[in-house]
Amino acid sequence: MAFVSAAGAALPGGAPASAATSLRHSAFTPSVLRRPAAARHVRAGAGAAPPPRGPVMMAKRLYFKEKSRASLLDGINAVADAVRITLGPKGRNVVLERAYGVPEVVNDGVTIAKLIQLEDPMANTGARLLQEVASKTDSKAGDGTTTSTVLCQAIVNEGIMAVASGRNPIAIKRGIDKTTKVLVKEVRKLARDVKGNDDIRSVATISAGNDAAIGDIIASAYERIGENGSTSVEESQSLTDEVDFTEGMELDRGFVSPYFVKDQERQVADMRNPRLLITDRKISAVSELVPLLEAAVKSKDPLVIICDDITGEALSTLVVNKMRGVLDVVAIKSPGFGDRRKAYLQDIAIVTNGTYLAEELGMQMEDVKLEDLGSADRVVVGKELTTIISGSDSQEAVASRIAQIRREVENTDSQFDREKGEERIARLGGGIARIKVGAATETELKDKKLRYEDALNATKAAMEQGVVAGGGATLAYLAKNTGWVPTFDDEDEAHGATIMLKAIVSPLKQIVDNAGLEGEVVLAKVGEMEYGTGYNAATDKYEDLLASGVLDPAKVTCWAVENAASVAALVMTCECLIVELPDKKPVNGDGMGDLQGEQYM
């Protein structure tokens, strides 16, 4: 049966075939709302606004030497003291007051740090520097923000004391930088790959504040979707936590016309073993599709068209042939915008073993053959969502594409680009898990959601670069076994290494302090142990941490050290602090601001 042209054909109900193309309505602007050109000009003269002035410079206050460093240290200590009490399985919570809404009870380091605003502008500058440490660690690793905060505080305090005693801050900075580079390499040497679902459960549980229920749910999600799958966290209206799974490649686009629906009850077009046309062209003339449609009718394969847009006679022809049973076809718009749209279409082509027919390559639609089309086991097209389930023929190409996208994600500083890259990896990986978080109150819901997000980020980091012994044990081990420390000719540079060795035991000491014990006592015992053994604050025992599942992602530990050392080393080289003076705000002594009695701060 040959396909039918839309010209002169009619759709059910007596509507002309061209009615299927009525997807847009032209905007109508009444002439009464249009201002004449003359009315758009404002005459200069009386009543005209004064010309704009240049930028107003705010008055500045300057502090030098010890005063500048002391002010920064005050702000850093203020933020760190609020954040560090949350570290470890027995860490406490922090209550955050909001200008609007109910207060929040949280255990997340970066969330606490970001909300701190100090009254003293000098100290607040130091606070903002520490906030940058937490934010950068969160951006790069997704977890470890409290650890990086504790490390930075320790390095800054030790460094400023050294500078006050007469040591050269620039030389100290060089020593810290050199030591940090070698330290990060040593941590990576100690790391091992994630071994199955038990390691995932352990990493997620610890990152979630030792919440085993969160660890179990995340482990079950990754068991289903694999390491290339994607997980997201959403709020639920129920009281329990649930996980929904989606198999295949998911696109946030649906059919362009409801006439393509096959299953009226589900309102979807469910295509089995279809061929896929993948292009970034806009299709309006049916002549472009004639050769392809004739070939599709002969092959009797369902056809899925993914394009920038399809309108006019081309859309009408597809609808008519669909309604008459000549060709099982559905058309959807390509996902994304601009360059990201091209990347998505290339991903789809790789998954389906098809050819991406890019307009810029100059290939004509009339020349497209069935061999250029992709194929899939199943394509389900809904009103706003499309799922492509492909076979295993393209696994090697998909793995190569995922590796390429992962490199792009690692090399970008844009949080948005990173999220979109991870989203593409998930689509290619073939599985998406949506964790729906439930709670009895809004306060509990927000806290649980933050814990889930931290746990997911830690799990991703662990699968990328492996795991090390947790609970601060890895850094404490390297602080006691110093064969890796570089040698220095300059005494002040060597002192920079000493500062790092003193600072990297601070996470373990803080975990112990939060558990109600004496940090120095526990540190002395752990220093006598081999790598992998240490103090488990959750069980209050000294044990094999690797065997008992007390694990930290190596990536998180490395970024926490790097970011903390970077900012701390710069702070101790500060010799001058410049801050803006606060605005003078009127205070009405008699309640009447425009009468006598007005005072100024």
N, C-alpha and C positions, 0 to 999 in steps of 0.2 A: 504494500500500500504506500503510495507516495504521499509526502507531506502536503498539507493544504495551505495555500496562501491566505492571508488574512483579508485581502481586498474583497469586499462585498459579502464576506461571511458574517453570520450573526451569532451572538452568544446566547445562552439560555435566558429566557425571560424577555426576548425581543430586543435586548440592548445591542447596538451595533458593536462589531468587533473592536472598533477603535476606542470603545469605552474602557477597554482594559488598559489603555495607555494613559488614562486620566489619573496620573499619580501625583500631579502637582496642581495647585490652584494659583493663578496669577493674582498678585496683590493689587488691591484697588485703593487708591488714595483720593478722596474727594477733593475737588479743586478748591473748596472753601478752606481746606486745611493748609493749602500751599501758600506761603507768603511770597509776595512779589519781591523781585530782586532788590528794589529800592529800599524795602523795609528791613533788609538784612544789614544795612549800613547804619552806623551810629555816628551822628554828627559831633565833631569836636566842639568844645566851647563850654558854656555854662552847664554844669551838671555832669560833664564827662569825667570818667575815672582818671585819677592821676597816673602818669606813666609808672611802670613797675620799677622798683628799686633793685639794686644788686643784693646778693646774699648778705645776711646779717651775721657777722662774726661773733661767736659767743666768747665771753671772757674765760681765760684758762688759768689754772693754778698749777704751779710746778713744784715738784719735790725731787730732791737729789740724794744720791748715795744711799746710806742706811735707811733714811726715811722712806725713800721710794720702794726699796725692797721690803721693808717692814709692812708697808701699806698693802702691797701685793700679797705678802704672806698672810696677813689678817684675813683677806678675802678667800684665799685658797683654803686656809684652815677652817673657815666658817662653812664652806660648801662640803669639804671632805668630812668634817665631823658629823654633818647631817646624813651623808651618804653611807659612810663606812659601817654604821650600826646595822645595816641591812645585809652585810656579807656573811655567807655561810648558811648551813642548814638550820642554825639557831639564831639567825639574824632577826632583828626586830623590824617593825613596820614604822612608817612615817605618815602622819596625817597631814594632808595638803588642803589648805583653805582655798576655795575658789571665789572669785568675785561674784560669779553667778552659779547657781546649782549647789548640790550637796557637796560637803567635803569628801575627799578621796583618801582611802587608806591604801598605800602602795608600798611595794618592796623593790621597786625598779630604780636603779641608780641614776640613769640618765633622765628619767622623768622628774625625780626629786631635784637634781642639779639644775635643770633648765628653769624651774619655777622659783629659784632663789634670786631675789633682788635686794641687795643691801642698801641701807640708807646712806652710808658713807661712800661717796663716788670713788675715792681712792681704793678702798677695800673692794668695792664692787668690780673694779677693773680686774683685780686678782680673781674674783669669783668667776668672771666671764672667761678668763683664761682656762680655768679648770673645767668650766662647762664645755669649752671647746675640746678638751681632752676626751670627755665622756661622749660628746656628740660624734667626734671623729672615730672613736672606737666602735660606737654603735653603727655608724655608717659603713665601716670597713668589715667588721666582724659580726655585727648584729647582737653581740653579747659582750660581757666582760667590762662593762662600764664602771661598775663599782671597783673592780680590781684595778683598773687603770687610774681611777681617782685616788685610791689608797697608795698606789705606787708613786704617783706624781707628788702627793703630799709629803711622802717620806723623802723623796729625792730633793725637793725644794727645801725642806727644813734642814737636811744635812748640808746641802750646798750653800745655803745662806750663812750657816754657822761657819763654814770653811772660809767663805769670802770675808766675813767679819773678823776672822783671825788673821787676815792678811794674805791669804792665798789668791793667786791670779784667777779670776773667774773665766777668762777666755781659755786658759789652759785646762781648767777643770771641765769646761764644756767639751773640749776636744777629747779628754779622757772618757767622759760619759758617752759621747757619740761612738768612739771606737769600741768601748766595752759592750754597748748595746748591740752593735752589729754582730759581734761574735756570740753574744748571749742568745740572740734570736736563732742563729745557726745551730747552737747547741740544743736548744729546745726542739728544733725540727729533727735533729738527729735522734733524740729520745722518743719521738712520736712513732706510733704504730698505727696501721690501718684499722678502721672500724671492722669488727668481727661480728657480723650478723645483727639480728634484731635485739639481742641482749645489750649490746653496746649502745645502740640507739636509745633504748629505754633508759639506760643509766645516765647518758649525757642529758637527755631531756628532763629526767627527774631532778637531777642536781641543779640544772639551770633554772628550773621552775621553783626553786626554794625547797627542794626535797619533797615535792608533791608527787607521790607515786601514781596517782590517778591520771595526772597530766602525762607522765612518762608512758603509761600504758596506752593511752589513746594515740599519742604521736607514734609510738612503735607500731601499733596496728595499722595506722595510716600508711606508713612507709613500707610495711610488709606487703601492702596491697598495690601501691603505685610504683614502688622501686625508687632508686636514688635520683632518677631523672624526672620523677613526677613532681607535681606542685601541690603545696598545701596552703590554705588560707584560713584565717580565723574570722568568724562572723558572730555577731550577737544573736542569741536565740530568745524567744519568748517563754521557753519552757524552763524548768528548774534543773534539768540534767544536761550533760554534755553529749553531743552526738556527732557522728561523722557521716557525710554523704560522699559517695564516690562517683566519678564520671570517667568512663573509659574512652579512649580515642582522643583525637585532636579536636579541640573545641574552638569555634569561631563565634564572635559576638555579632553575627549577622544572620538574618533569616530570609525567607522567600520574598521576592519583590512583588508578588501578586498572590492573593488567597486562592486563585484558581488553580494553583499548583498543588494544593493540599490533596493528599490521597486518603488519609485516615481522618475522617471528619470528626470522630469522637476525640482523638488526641490532638487534632489540628496540626498534623505534621505530614511531610512528604518523606516516607520511609523507602529509600532506594536500595535494592540489593544488587551487588556487583555492578555498580555503575561505572561509566567512563566520565572523566572530569576535564573540562576545558578551563584552563587557568590563564587569564590575561588581565592586563591593566587597561585595556581599551574600553571606550564607550561604544556600545553597539546600538545602532538605530535603524540601519538599512538591512532588510531581510536578505538582500542579495549577498551580503558578506557571509551569511550562514548557510546558504543553499547547498554547497557541496558537502559540508559537514553534516547537515541534517539528513541529506539523502543517504550518506554512508551510515549514519546512526540508525536510520529506519531499516536498512538492509541487515545490519548486524544484530538488530533487536536488543541492543544493550541500552539500559537507561542512561540518560545524559544529564550531567550536572554542569551548569555553566556558572563560573565564578568570574565576574568582570567588574569594571569600575561602575558601570551602570548599563541598563538595557531599557530602551524606550521605543516608542513609535511602532512602526510596522514590524520590527523584529520581535518585540514583546507580544504584539497581537498574534503573530503567526505561531509563536510557541504556545500561547494559551489555547488557540483554536485546535492545534494538533494534539495538545494534551487532553482537551475536553472530548475530542472525537476518538481518542484511543489510538491515534496513529503513532505517537511517540511519547514514551514516558520520560518527561523532562522537567527540570526545575532550574530556576535562575536565582542566584543570590549576588549581592554586592560584595566586593572584596573588602576585607577588614582593614582597619588602620587608615592612616593618612600619610601622604608624601612619601619620603624615603622608607618610612616604617611599613607602609603598605607594600612596597616592592619586596621588602624583606619577608613579610608574612607570605606573600604569594610564592616566593622562592622556597620557603619552608613547606608549603602545601605541595609544591611540585616534587620536592625531594621525598616527602612521605608517600606520595601516590605514584612515584616512578614516572612522572609526566614531565612535560616541557613547559616552562614559564614563557608564554608568548608576550614578551615585553614590546610595547609600542615603539620604544626608542631603538629597538633592533631592526625595525623596518619590515618584519615578516607580515605578509598580508593574510587576513582572515580567510580569504578564498583559497589559500594554499594549504590550510590546515588539514591534516589527515588523521585518521583514527590512531595511527602510531604515535602522534604527538600528544595524545590525551593521556591523563593519568588514570589509575584504576584503584578501586577500594573494595573491601568486602561489604561495606555498608556505609551509607550516608543518610543521616536523619536530619531533616531541615524543618525547623519550627518557625514561629513568627519572628523571634528575635535571637535564635540560637541554632547553630549548625554543628553537628558532631560527625567527624570523619573517622571511621574505623578501618584501618588498612591492614594488609597482610604482613608477612615477615620478609618479603623479598627485598625491601629497601633498608634493612636494619643497618648494614655497613655504612651506607650513605647518610643515614640519620645520625649514627654515632659520630661520624666525621663532622656533620653540621653542628651537633650539640657541642662538640669540643671547640669549634670555631666561635660559637656564640659565647661560650663560657670564657674564652680568652678576652672577648670584647667586654664582657661584664667586669672582669677583673681589672681591665685597663681604664675603665671610665670612672670619673669622679662624680657623675650625675646620678643622684638617687633615683630619679625618674627613669633614666636609661637603664640603670641596673635592674629595677623592678620589671621593666618591659622585657629585658633580656632573659630574666629568670622565667617570666611568663612564656616566652617563646620556647625555652628549654622544656618547660612542662608540657606545652602543646606537642612538641616533637616526641617527648618521652612517652606520651600516650596515657597519662593518668593524672587526674586532679582530685584531691581530697579537700573537702570543705568541712572544717571543724566548727560546729555551732555550739557556742558557749552559753550555758544557762546558769542562773543564780537567783537567789531569793530577793536580793536587793540590788539597786544600781551600783552601790559602792563595791559590793562583792563582785559584781559582774565586771567592772572596770579592772579590778585587781587581777581577777582570773584571766582576763583577756591579755593583760600585759605579761603575765607569767607564760601563757601559751606562746605569745610572740617571741619572748626570750628563748624559750625551749626550742621552738622551731628554728630560730636563727642559729642557736648553738648546734643543733643537729646537722644543719646544712654545712656549717663550718667544720664539724668533725668528719663528715663524709668527704670534704674537699682535701683536708690536709692531715687527717688522722687525729689521734688522741694521746694525751700524756696523763700521768698520775695527777689527780685533782687535789683539792683541799689545800692548795699552796705548796704541796710537797715537792713538785718539780723545781720550782724556783728556789726553795729552801735547800734542796739537794745540790743545786749548782752553786749556791752561796757558800756551801761548806766544802765542796770539791772544786777547787779553784785552778785546776790544771789547764783549763781552757782560757783563763784570763790573759789578755795580751800583755806584753812587757812594754815599759815606757822608760825613756831616758830622762824625761822631765818629771820632777817630783810632784808638781801640781797636777799633771796629767794622770799620774799614778793614783793620786788622791781621788780623781774622778772615778776611777775603777773601784776604789774603796767605798765611795759613796753608793755606787750601784750595788755592791755586795751587801751593804747594810740595808739598802732599801728593798731589795727583792724578797726579803724574809717577812716584810710587813703584811702581805696578804695572809700568810699562815698565822702570824701573831694576832691579827684582827679577828680571824675566824675563831681562834681559841678564846680570845677575850669575849667575843659575843656568846660563846658557849659557857661562860662563867668561870673559866680557868685562867691560870697565869701563863701568858704567852711565852715568856722567856724560858720557863721550865719545860714546856712542851717542845719548844724549838731546840733546846739542848739535847733532848732525847731523840728527836727526829734527825738531828745532825749526825748521830752515830749509826743510822740505818742505811741500808742499800737503797738504790733507786727503786721506786715503785712501792715502797712501804712508808707508812707515816701514820698520822693521827686522823682518825675518822670522827669528826665532831658529831655526826648523826648517831653513832653507836657508843661514843666515848671510849673507843678502843684504839690501840696501836695495831695495825694490821696491814696485810698486802692490799693496797688500794686498787691496783690493777685487777686483781682477782675478785675483789668485792664490788667492783663496778663504780668506784669513785674516780670518775674520769673528767678531764677538761679538754675541750678542743684545742689542739696546738695552735691553730690559726688565731683563736681568741687570745690565748696567752701571749703570742708574739705581738699582736697589734696593741694589746694593753701595755706591754713593755715599751714598744717603740713610741707610741703616742705620749705616754707619760714622760719618758726621758726627753723627748723632743721639746715639749713645752717647759718642763722643769729646768732644762739646761739654759733655755733662753731667759727665764725669769731671773736666774742668779747672775746673768750678765747685765741686768738692767742697772743703769746709773742715773736715769732721770725718768720721772713719771709725770705726764701732762694729762690733766683731766679738766673737763668743763665745769665751771661753777654752776650750781643749781640756779634755776630761774627764781627771781624775786616774786613771790606770790602775795597778793594783798590779803590781809587778815582784817576783817571788819570788827573793830572793837565795840561798835554800838549797833551792829546789825544793819546799818545803812551805809553801803559802800561809797555812795557819792556825797556823803556829808562829812563834817569834821569828826575825826575819830579814827579815820582809816590809818592802818599801820602796815608796815612792810617787814617781811622777814629778811 
